[in-house]
Amino acid sequence: MSGSNQLILTGRVVELEPLRYTPAGVAIVRFKLAHESAQSEAGAIRQLQMEIACVATEKMARLVCAAPLGTAVRVDGFIAHRGKSHRGIELHALNIQFD
């Protein structure tokens, strides 16, 4: 069974690590996205506030690094474990648009 793993999330860049390069020369940056919205669930409106760890590579990494903290963005990507030694998930940004 093949599954779908796509996420579109809007928010503000609230933390940004320095741009670095993998041993293979791939530009990579980790950042944190803060999201706020109102969502309908079980007939009630829920106010949401959350932060999610994100990672971007190459062109998207350089793009997010050029933005000041607090910049509003839309991130399209997928969710994955951060790595074997880390617990939790992160959003892998395939496309970043500035709002």
C-alpha positions, -999 to +999 in steps of 0.1 A: +000+000+000+015+034-010+007+063+012+005+101+009+027+124+029+021+160+019+018+190+041+011+227+034+016+249+064+017+287+068+035+305+096+064+326+106+101+317+107+109+321+144+143+303+146+169+298+120+202+279+122+232+289+101+234+276+066+257+246+064+268+220+038+267+182+040+298+162+032+284+159-003+282+197-007+244+200-003+233+233+013+210+226+043+194+247+070+171+238+099+145+264+110+114+265+132+080+276+119+053+290+142+017+285+130-015+300+143-050+293+129-086+286+137-098+251+127-131+234+129-132+200+146-162+181+158-185+211+152-164+234+173-138+260+164-103+253+178-076+280+181-043+265+172-008+276+181+021+253+173+058+253+163+073+227+140+109+219+131+117+223+094+146+215+071+153+229+037+180+221+012+197+238-018+177+267-033+150+266-006+177+266+021+193+298+007+159+314+002+149+309+038+183+320+051+178+354+033+146+361+051+146+379+084+131+362+115+094+368+117+089+365+080+055+349+069+059+319+047+040+290+032+059+257+033+050+228+011+067+195+019+065+162+037+069+149+073+098+126+083+118+116+114+146+140+120+171+112+121+179+079+138+193+095+169+165+121+173+129+116+184+102+136+168+094+148+133+103+177+110+088+192+079+110+188+049+104+219+028+102+213-009+089+247-017+088+279+003+068+310-007+068+343+011+034+358+020 
